[in-house]
């Protein structure tokens, strides 16, 4: 009996992952539900049913694999950022700054109005600023997304993630770890993390393409080379308590401008990327406890709605100035709704420092699991409505198709 129980524990994670993958494939084919939404829901159910019964060593191993998957997606997003476009169209970075700042203000004010403590409100607002690169990119790759809405969503996501990491680190530094309340010192610490993480990513972005050229395989072996490099980069940033988000984004950005070309298949990292995506979205949802979701459900839902309205409104308001129609601006705002993986990864980083924000911020747990399941569906529908999805290009039946926007 003891051997049987040991075998059951050893197979729990692999079996659960397999079932989550199967459910994702079936629901995607039968109901067009994004696979990552299914992975997240399965992970949430599994994590709460199996809580307390699984060996911690297995969870640690899957955490490392999930971090690798997140790093690969961040690298890919950074690789697809076009700095020249940001220079020629300054309304893009202005839109990112506007929607991030307004999101922080709106979420903070609503949280305070609901009697949430000032520090907790600041943390909720900082995390709400960001969109999840992993969630957005997986839906884009799954849908074959390409076009103005797709590109703008990726660029806005990259920029608001950088802003969110800085604001979150400063907030944590001031309110949680800096007992003196020295705002200047905490801000400086945030700047150091920002600079060191970006510098480390830039160094990888310079050295890895150089290695590719030295060995004479600048194209053929790009997938494996960059996967190994991302794995090392994520491990180093975790040990140094830097930001793997900024490091991996910068790595991809610099690699792109070092003239290393990745094919569409390599951009998605092929079967390796698909496997790690299952691990990532399944695993992060297992860390969210149902009690926290239940306790903070109503406020979490309200904050998500406020966040969505602000981001859509900001993207719509700046759309024509940045060169697209108001309709496509609104669809861009809808497309950047994913936030769960980014939020949970940031919370996991604070856990390593001895603070569990899910224990003190029940609305954050509710926001995370709701966004994990619902936001990918919104992104998928936004790409379809913008006619930028090769998998679901048509509108729902019995509705006339709209003409393409001439301004896009």
Kinemage of the C-alpha trace (Angstrom):
@kinemage 1
@onewidth
@group {chain A} dominant
@subgroup {mainchain}
@vectorlist {calphas} color= white
{ca unk a 1} P 0.000 0.000 0.000
{ca unk a 2} L 2.832 2.396 0.848
{ca unk a 3} L 4.480 1.714 -2.519
{ca unk a 4} L 1.169 2.343 -4.293
{ca unk a 5} L 0.718 5.688 -2.529
{ca unk a 6} L 4.291 6.669 -3.388
{ca unk a 7} L 3.675 5.808 -7.058
{ca unk a 8} L 0.436 7.803 -7.044
{ca unk a 9} L 2.229 10.872 -5.650
{ca unk a 10} L 4.992 10.547 -8.241
{ca unk a 11} L 2.507 10.379 -11.125
{ca unk a 12} L 0.117 13.082 -9.899
{ca unk a 13} L 1.769 16.020 -11.659
{ca unk a 14} L 2.465 14.288 -14.995
{ca unk a 15} L -1.040 12.823 -15.105
{ca unk a 16} L -2.685 16.138 -14.227
{ca unk a 17} L -0.648 17.949 -16.883
{ca unk a 18} L -1.597 15.364 -19.481
{ca unk a 19} L -5.290 15.688 -18.655
{ca unk a 20} L -5.037 19.492 -18.769
{ca unk a 21} L -3.396 19.315 -22.198
{ca unk a 22} L -6.081 16.942 -23.468
{ca unk a 23} L -8.850 19.179 -22.128
{ca unk a 24} L -7.210 22.192 -23.767
{ca unk a 25} L -7.058 20.470 -27.151
{ca unk a 26} L -10.665 19.282 -26.997
{ca unk a 27} L -12.180 22.580 -25.877
{ca unk a 28} L -10.122 24.531 -28.404
{ca unk a 29} L -11.340 22.309 -31.241
{ca unk a 30} L -14.954 22.012 -30.079
{ca unk a 31} L -15.631 25.465 -28.618
{ca unk a 32} L -12.676 27.632 -29.765
{ca unk a 33} L -11.702 28.283 -26.133
{ca unk a 34} L -8.035 29.364 -25.912
{ca unk a 35} L -5.933 26.478 -24.664
{ca unk a 36} L -4.191 28.492 -21.949
{ca unk a 37} L -7.537 29.362 -20.334
{ca unk a 38} L -8.252 25.643 -20.000
{ca unk a 39} L -4.760 24.936 -18.645
{ca unk a 40} L -5.259 27.626 -16.002
{ca unk a 41} L -8.652 26.346 -14.909
{ca unk a 42} L -7.344 22.765 -14.668
{ca unk a 43} L -4.330 23.946 -12.673
{ca unk a 44} L -6.517 25.860 -10.228
{ca unk a 45} L -8.726 22.801 -9.647
{ca unk a 46} L -5.776 20.422 -9.309
{ca unk a 47} L -3.797 22.722 -7.028
{ca unk a 48} L -6.659 23.026 -4.558
{ca unk a 49} L -7.741 19.375 -4.652
{ca unk a 50} L -4.195 18.088 -4.177
{ca unk a 51} L -3.065 20.761 -1.724
{ca unk a 52} L -1.016 19.257 1.092
{ca unk a 53} L -0.689 15.826 -0.507
{ca unk a 54} L 2.090 16.343 -3.045
{ca unk a 55} L 5.852 16.308 -2.360
{ca unk a 56} L 7.300 19.861 -2.329
{ca unk a 57} L 10.282 18.709 -4.418
{ca unk a 58} L 8.017 18.041 -7.395
{ca unk a 59} L 6.468 21.510 -7.164
{ca unk a 60} L 9.950 23.045 -7.047
{ca unk a 61} L 10.967 21.170 -10.183
{ca unk a 62} L 7.860 22.284 -12.045
{ca unk a 63} L 8.409 25.848 -10.820
{ca unk a 64} L 11.792 25.906 -12.552
{ca unk a 65} L 10.283 24.584 -15.783
{ca unk a 66} L 7.455 27.118 -15.569
{ca unk a 67} L 9.975 29.924 -15.124
{ca unk a 68} L 11.816 28.690 -18.206
{ca unk a 69} L 8.583 28.751 -20.192
{ca unk a 70} L 7.857 32.299 -19.011
{ca unk a 71} L 11.393 33.366 -19.897
{ca unk a 72} L 11.075 31.984 -23.439
{ca unk a 73} L 7.852 33.926 -23.992
{ca unk a 74} L 9.380 37.106 -22.635
{ca unk a 75} L 12.377 36.628 -24.911
{ca unk a 76} L 10.078 36.149 -27.887
{ca unk a 77} L 8.087 39.267 -27.040
{ca unk a 78} L 11.280 41.312 -26.690
{ca unk a 79} L 12.488 39.926 -30.016
{ca unk a 80} L 9.327 41.154 -31.722
{ca unk a 81} L 9.595 44.738 -30.418
{ca unk a 82} L 10.544 47.257 -33.123
{ca unk a 83} L 12.354 50.234 -31.588
{ca unk a 84} L 12.303 52.117 -34.889
{ca unk a 85} L 8.501 52.024 -34.852
{ca unk a 86} L 8.461 53.472 -31.348
{ca unk a 87} L 10.718 56.310 -32.479
{ca unk a 88} L 8.711 57.128 -35.598
{ca unk a 89} L 5.355 56.902 -33.783
{ca unk a 90} L 5.820 58.482 -30.333
{ca unk a 91} L 2.102 58.034 -29.636
{ca unk a 92} L 2.751 54.343 -28.920
{ca unk a 93} L 4.978 54.925 -25.868
{ca unk a 94} L 2.703 57.804 -24.841
{ca unk a 95} L -0.289 55.452 -24.987
{ca unk a 96} L 1.557 52.906 -22.832
{ca unk a 97} L 2.447 55.585 -20.282
{ca unk a 98} L -1.089 56.973 -20.260
{ca unk a 99} L -2.929 53.666 -19.897
{ca unk a 100} L -0.493 52.446 -17.232
{ca unk a 101} L -0.692 55.651 -15.170
{ca unk a 102} L -4.478 55.902 -15.411
{ca unk a 103} L -4.830 52.219 -14.516
{ca unk a 104} L -2.715 52.727 -11.394
{ca unk a 105} L -4.733 55.768 -10.343
{ca unk a 106} L -8.137 54.167 -10.999
{ca unk a 107} L -7.365 50.848 -9.278
{ca unk a 108} L -5.801 52.616 -6.302
{ca unk a 109} L -8.777 54.936 -5.823
{ca unk a 110} L -11.337 52.142 -6.134
{ca unk a 111} L -9.399 49.928 -3.721
{ca unk a 112} L -9.126 52.742 -1.179
{ca unk a 113} L -12.853 53.475 -1.569
{ca unk a 114} L -13.457 49.804 -0.664
{ca unk a 115} L -11.429 50.233 2.557
{ca unk a 116} L -8.274 48.471 1.341
{ca unk a 117} L -5.151 49.646 3.175
{ca unk a 118} L -2.949 52.199 1.364
{ca unk a 119} L -0.001 49.809 0.896
{ca unk a 120} L -2.227 47.002 -0.363
{ca unk a 121} L -3.969 49.427 -2.726
{ca unk a 122} L -0.613 50.522 -4.122
{ca unk a 123} L 0.451 46.914 -4.704
{ca unk a 124} L -2.833 46.034 -6.402
{ca unk a 125} L -2.552 49.120 -8.600
{ca unk a 126} L 1.054 48.369 -9.564
{ca unk a 127} L 0.243 44.815 -10.642
{ca unk a 128} L -2.892 45.957 -12.495
{ca unk a 129} L -0.765 48.252 -14.664
{ca unk a 130} L 0.822 45.319 -16.473
{ca unk a 131} L -0.431 42.976 -19.148
{ca unk a 132} L 0.881 39.418 -19.217
{ca unk a 133} L 3.352 38.833 -22.086
{ca unk a 134} L 2.849 35.080 -21.776
{ca unk a 135} L -0.935 35.160 -22.055
{ca unk a 136} L -0.957 37.645 -24.941
{ca unk a 137} L 1.778 35.929 -26.924
{ca unk a 138} L 0.343 32.430 -26.604
{ca unk a 139} L -3.041 33.579 -27.891
{ca unk a 140} L -1.376 35.478 -30.750
{ca unk a 141} L 0.663 32.427 -31.735
{ca unk a 142} L -2.330 30.127 -31.370
{ca unk a 143} L -4.524 32.377 -33.507
{ca unk a 144} L -1.830 33.263 -36.043
{ca unk a 145} L -2.413 36.929 -35.210
{ca unk a 146} L -0.867 39.591 -37.457
{ca unk a 147} L -1.775 43.217 -37.997
{ca unk a 148} L -2.029 46.626 -36.337
{ca unk a 149} L -3.937 45.456 -33.266
{ca unk a 150} L -1.578 42.503 -32.757
{ca unk a 151} L 1.597 44.559 -33.069
{ca unk a 152} L 0.349 47.407 -30.916
{ca unk a 153} L -0.827 45.006 -28.215
{ca unk a 154} L 2.629 43.413 -28.061
{ca unk a 155} L 4.419 46.759 -27.864
{ca unk a 156} L 2.052 48.149 -25.218
{ca unk a 157} L 2.447 44.967 -23.175
{ca unk a 158} L 6.232 45.165 -23.236
{ca unk a 159} L 6.220 48.805 -22.126
{ca unk a 160} L 3.616 48.534 -19.395
{ca unk a 161} L 5.427 45.494 -17.971
{ca unk a 162} L 8.612 47.550 -17.574
{ca unk a 163} L 6.654 50.314 -15.852
{ca unk a 164} L 4.841 47.831 -13.612
{ca unk a 165} L 8.051 46.079 -12.530
{ca unk a 166} L 9.609 49.381 -11.493
{ca unk a 167} L 6.534 50.671 -9.631
{ca unk a 168} L 5.976 47.296 -7.943
{ca unk a 169} L 9.598 47.041 -6.760
{ca unk a 170} L 9.536 50.581 -5.396
{ca unk a 171} L 6.225 49.944 -3.622
{ca unk a 172} L 7.467 46.716 -2.061
{ca unk a 173} L 10.721 48.409 -1.087
{ca unk a 174} L 8.967 51.325 0.607
{ca unk a 175} L 6.089 49.581 2.291
{ca unk a 176} L 7.271 46.073 3.107
{ca unk a 177} L 11.028 45.817 3.289
{ca unk a 178} L 12.196 49.354 4.050
{ca unk a 179} L 11.466 49.772 7.754
{ca unk a 180} L 12.826 53.277 7.709
{ca unk a 181} L 10.300 54.357 5.079
{ca unk a 182} L 13.100 55.976 3.077
{ca unk a 183} L 11.392 56.608 -0.265
{ca unk a 184} L 14.602 57.828 -1.925
{ca unk a 185} L 16.508 54.689 -0.959
{ca unk a 186} L 13.649 52.431 -2.052
{ca unk a 187} L 13.360 54.236 -5.390
{ca unk a 188} L 17.092 53.869 -5.873
{ca unk a 189} L 16.801 50.147 -5.140
{ca unk a 190} L 14.089 49.897 -7.796
{ca unk a 191} L 16.311 51.713 -10.283
{ca unk a 192} L 19.222 49.389 -9.507
{ca unk a 193} L 17.030 46.322 -10.124
{ca unk a 194} L 15.797 47.877 -13.354
{ca unk a 195} L 19.305 48.731 -14.567
{ca unk a 196} L 20.958 45.486 -13.468
{ca unk a 197} L 18.240 43.287 -14.972
{ca unk a 198} L 18.263 45.186 -18.251
{ca unk a 199} L 22.063 45.193 -18.336
{ca unk a 200} L 22.248 41.450 -17.791
{ca unk a 201} L 19.696 40.848 -20.538
{ca unk a 202} L 21.596 43.155 -22.886
{ca unk a 203} L 24.836 41.275 -22.191
{ca unk a 204} L 23.150 37.994 -23.138
{ca unk a 205} L 21.690 39.679 -26.212
{ca unk a 206} L 25.167 40.648 -27.306
{ca unk a 207} L 27.096 37.502 -26.373
{ca unk a 208} L 24.679 34.799 -27.546
{ca unk a 209} L 24.438 36.058 -31.165
{ca unk a 210} L 28.215 36.422 -31.102
{ca unk a 211} L 28.475 32.748 -30.091
{ca unk a 212} L 26.096 31.816 -32.896
{ca unk a 213} L 28.289 33.525 -35.439
{ca unk a 214} L 31.483 32.022 -34.034
{ca unk a 215} L 30.159 28.462 -34.333
{ca unk a 216} L 28.675 29.191 -37.765
{ca unk a 217} L 25.047 28.353 -36.943
{ca unk a 218} L 23.419 31.765 -36.744
{ca unk a 219} L 20.147 30.363 -38.136
{ca unk a 220} L 19.979 26.564 -37.897
{ca unk a 221} L 20.469 26.168 -34.139
{ca unk a 222} L 18.812 29.371 -32.960
{ca unk a 223} L 15.971 27.638 -31.117
{ca unk a 224} L 18.133 25.458 -28.884
{ca unk a 225} L 20.779 28.117 -28.334
{ca unk a 226} L 18.330 30.763 -27.201
{ca unk a 227} L 16.367 28.269 -25.090
{ca unk a 228} L 19.535 27.288 -23.199
{ca unk a 229} L 20.544 30.937 -22.828
{ca unk a 230} L 17.106 31.918 -21.490
{ca unk a 231} L 17.238 29.039 -19.004
{ca unk a 232} L 20.591 30.316 -17.698
{ca unk a 233} L 19.419 33.927 -17.643
{ca unk a 234} L 16.270 33.119 -15.654
{ca unk a 235} L 18.281 31.065 -13.150
{ca unk a 236} L 20.840 33.856 -12.687
{ca unk a 237} L 18.201 36.561 -12.188
{ca unk a 238} L 16.379 34.459 -9.600
{ca unk a 239} L 19.577 33.841 -7.639
{ca unk a 240} L 20.548 37.534 -7.762
{ca unk a 241} L 16.953 38.601 -6.933
{ca unk a 242} L 16.718 40.656 -10.097
{ca unk a 243} L 13.785 40.825 -12.517
{ca unk a 244} L 13.605 37.927 -14.994
{ca unk a 245} L 10.849 39.869 -16.778
{ca unk a 246} L 13.106 42.780 -17.694
{ca unk a 247} L 16.144 40.583 -18.313
{ca unk a 248} L 14.394 38.259 -20.780
{ca unk a 249} L 12.617 41.139 -22.546
{ca unk a 250} L 15.911 42.994 -22.994
{ca unk a 251} L 17.632 39.801 -24.170
{ca unk a 252} L 15.109 39.370 -26.970
{ca unk a 253} L 15.176 43.065 -27.876
{ca unk a 254} L 18.958 43.204 -28.198
{ca unk a 255} L 19.123 39.855 -30.025
{ca unk a 256} L 16.706 41.186 -32.660
{ca unk a 257} L 18.830 44.246 -33.264
{ca unk a 258} L 21.964 42.095 -33.476
{ca unk a 259} L 20.510 40.829 -36.764
{ca unk a 260} L 19.744 37.305 -35.607
{ca unk a 261} L 16.770 36.019 -37.585
{ca unk a 262} L 14.286 33.544 -36.160
{ca unk a 263} L 11.810 31.755 -38.390
{ca unk a 264} L 8.102 31.747 -37.360
{ca unk a 265} L 8.515 28.201 -36.013
{ca unk a 266} L 11.597 29.178 -34.031
{ca unk a 267} L 9.849 32.243 -32.621
{ca unk a 268} L 7.328 29.965 -30.966
{ca unk a 269} L 10.119 27.554 -29.931
{ca unk a 270} L 8.177 24.729 -31.571
{ca unk a 271} L 7.176 21.726 -29.482
{ca unk a 272} L 9.403 22.915 -26.625
{ca unk a 273} L 7.438 26.159 -26.393
{ca unk a 274} L 4.106 24.322 -26.504
{ca unk a 275} L 5.145 21.928 -23.740
{ca unk a 276} L 6.425 24.669 -21.482
{ca unk a 277} L 3.260 26.687 -22.105
{ca unk a 278} L 1.190 23.838 -20.661
{ca unk a 279} L 3.525 23.707 -17.659
{ca unk a 280} L 3.500 27.466 -17.142
{ca unk a 281} L -0.224 28.177 -17.279
{ca unk a 282} L -1.095 25.005 -15.367
{ca unk a 283} L 1.490 25.554 -12.655
{ca unk a 284} L 0.848 29.220 -11.922
{ca unk a 285} L -2.843 28.511 -11.354
{ca unk a 286} L -1.993 25.789 -8.798
{ca unk a 287} L -0.484 28.459 -6.525
{ca unk a 288} L -3.813 30.291 -6.100
{ca unk a 289} L -5.956 29.078 -3.188
{ca unk a 290} L -9.711 28.945 -3.585
{ca unk a 291} L -10.305 30.533 -0.162
{ca unk a 292} L -8.434 33.665 -1.225
{ca unk a 293} L -10.380 33.770 -4.485
{ca unk a 294} L -13.675 33.396 -2.625
{ca unk a 295} L -12.804 36.033 -0.018
{ca unk a 296} L -11.773 38.650 -2.553
{ca unk a 297} L -14.036 37.712 -5.470
{ca unk a 298} L -16.341 40.744 -5.610
{ca unk a 299} L -13.610 43.339 -5.129
{ca unk a 300} L -11.295 41.478 -7.498
{ca unk a 301} L -13.993 41.433 -10.166
{ca unk a 302} L -14.652 45.159 -9.660
{ca unk a 303} L -10.956 45.997 -9.963
{ca unk a 304} L -10.651 43.924 -13.138
{ca unk a 305} L -13.599 45.765 -14.668
{ca unk a 306} L -12.103 49.141 -13.732
{ca unk a 307} L -8.740 48.082 -15.182
{ca unk a 308} L -10.387 46.942 -18.415
{ca unk a 309} L -12.408 50.129 -18.843
{ca unk a 310} L -9.399 52.368 -18.265
{ca unk a 311} L -7.112 50.501 -20.658
{ca unk a 312} L -9.741 50.368 -23.401
{ca unk a 313} L -10.593 54.044 -22.933
{ca unk a 314} L -6.930 55.132 -23.038
{ca unk a 315} L -6.169 53.087 -26.158
{ca unk a 316} L -9.310 54.384 -27.846
{ca unk a 317} L -8.581 58.026 -26.975
{ca unk a 318} L -5.095 57.928 -28.528
{ca unk a 319} L -5.967 55.678 -31.469
{ca unk a 320} L -6.459 58.276 -34.210
{ca unk a 321} L -3.417 60.279 -33.149
{ca unk a 322} L -1.313 57.104 -33.385
{ca unk a 323} L -2.613 56.211 -36.854
{ca unk a 324} L -5.509 53.753 -36.453
{ca unk a 325} L -9.269 53.949 -36.093
{ca unk a 326} L -10.942 54.322 -32.710
{ca unk a 327} L -12.448 50.854 -33.177
{ca unk a 328} L -9.048 49.227 -33.559
{ca unk a 329} L -7.757 51.278 -30.656
{ca unk a 330} L -10.531 49.833 -28.488
{ca unk a 331} L -9.746 46.311 -29.728
{ca unk a 332} L -6.111 46.880 -28.805
{ca unk a 333} L -7.212 47.754 -25.282
{ca unk a 334} L -9.249 44.551 -25.110
{ca unk a 335} L -6.339 42.487 -26.450
{ca unk a 336} L -4.025 43.516 -23.589
{ca unk a 337} L -6.361 42.189 -20.876
{ca unk a 338} L -4.222 39.128 -19.843
{ca unk a 339} L -2.374 39.743 -16.570
{ca unk a 340} L -2.472 36.515 -14.539
{ca unk a 341} L 0.924 34.939 -15.235
{ca unk a 342} L 2.808 38.207 -14.818
{ca unk a 343} L 0.997 38.884 -11.539
{ca unk a 344} L 1.614 35.435 -10.107
{ca unk a 345} L 5.295 35.462 -11.109
{ca unk a 346} L 5.762 38.815 -9.347
{ca unk a 347} L 3.998 37.467 -6.251
{ca unk a 348} L 6.206 34.362 -6.296
{ca unk a 349} L 9.275 36.617 -6.294
{ca unk a 350} L 8.061 38.320 -3.118
{ca unk a 351} L 7.401 34.901 -1.559
{ca unk a 352} L 11.096 34.124 -1.950
{ca unk a 353} L 11.722 37.208 0.187
{ca unk a 354} L 9.370 35.980 2.912
{ca unk a 355} L 6.161 37.854 2.042
{ca unk a 356} L 3.066 36.145 0.623
{ca unk a 357} L 0.877 38.791 -0.978
{ca unk a 358} L -1.907 36.291 -1.699
{ca unk a 359} L -2.331 35.864 2.050
{ca unk a 360} L -2.790 39.596 2.599
{ca unk a 361} L -4.398 40.563 -0.744
{ca unk a 362} L -7.416 38.341 -1.336
{ca unk a 363} L -8.632 40.519 -4.264
{ca unk a 364} L -5.318 39.848 -6.017
{ca unk a 365} L -5.956 36.097 -5.971
{ca unk a 366} L -9.431 36.643 -7.411
{ca unk a 367} L -8.071 38.979 -10.094
{ca unk a 368} L -5.390 36.459 -11.015
{ca unk a 369} L -7.642 33.443 -11.461
{ca unk a 370} L -10.395 35.419 -13.232
{ca unk a 371} L -7.854 36.913 -15.620
{ca unk a 372} L -6.248 33.496 -16.116
{ca unk a 373} L -9.515 32.055 -17.442
{ca unk a 374} L -11.354 34.998 -19.027
{ca unk a 375} L -8.673 37.330 -20.414
{ca unk a 376} L -7.352 34.930 -23.107
{ca unk a 377} L -10.908 34.667 -24.466
{ca unk a 378} L -11.111 38.468 -24.721
{ca unk a 379} L -7.773 38.628 -26.543
{ca unk a 380} L -8.884 35.910 -28.950
{ca unk a 381} L -12.142 37.740 -29.691
{ca unk a 382} L -10.335 41.067 -30.155
{ca unk a 383} L -8.018 39.548 -32.783
{ca unk a 384} L -10.992 37.956 -34.538
{ca unk a 385} L -12.965 41.215 -34.549
{ca unk a 386} L -9.921 43.035 -35.947
{ca unk a 387} L -9.711 40.338 -38.675
{ca unk a 388} L -6.164 39.518 -37.607
{ca unk a 389} L -6.771 35.881 -36.630
{ca unk a 390} L -6.023 33.242 -39.242
{ca unk a 391} L -7.732 30.577 -37.122
{ca unk a 392} L -10.999 32.428 -36.461
{ca unk a 393} L -11.184 35.173 -39.110
{ca unk a 394} L -14.962 35.235 -39.413
{ca unk a 395} L -17.437 36.942 -37.138
{ca unk a 396} L -20.169 34.917 -35.416
{ca unk a 397} L -22.883 33.561 -37.742
{ca unk a 398} L -25.778 35.742 -38.940
{ca unk a 399} L -23.778 38.955 -38.452
{ca unk a 400} L -22.529 40.999 -41.425
{ca unk a 401} L -18.809 41.372 -41.768
{ca unk a 402} L -17.367 44.843 -41.438
{ca unk a 403} L -15.038 46.398 -43.921
{ca unk a 404} L -11.369 46.736 -43.039
{ca unk a 405} L -10.426 50.037 -41.466
{ca unk a 406} L -8.816 52.249 -44.061
{ca unk a 407} L -6.716 53.982 -41.450
{ca unk a 408} L -5.051 50.829 -40.150
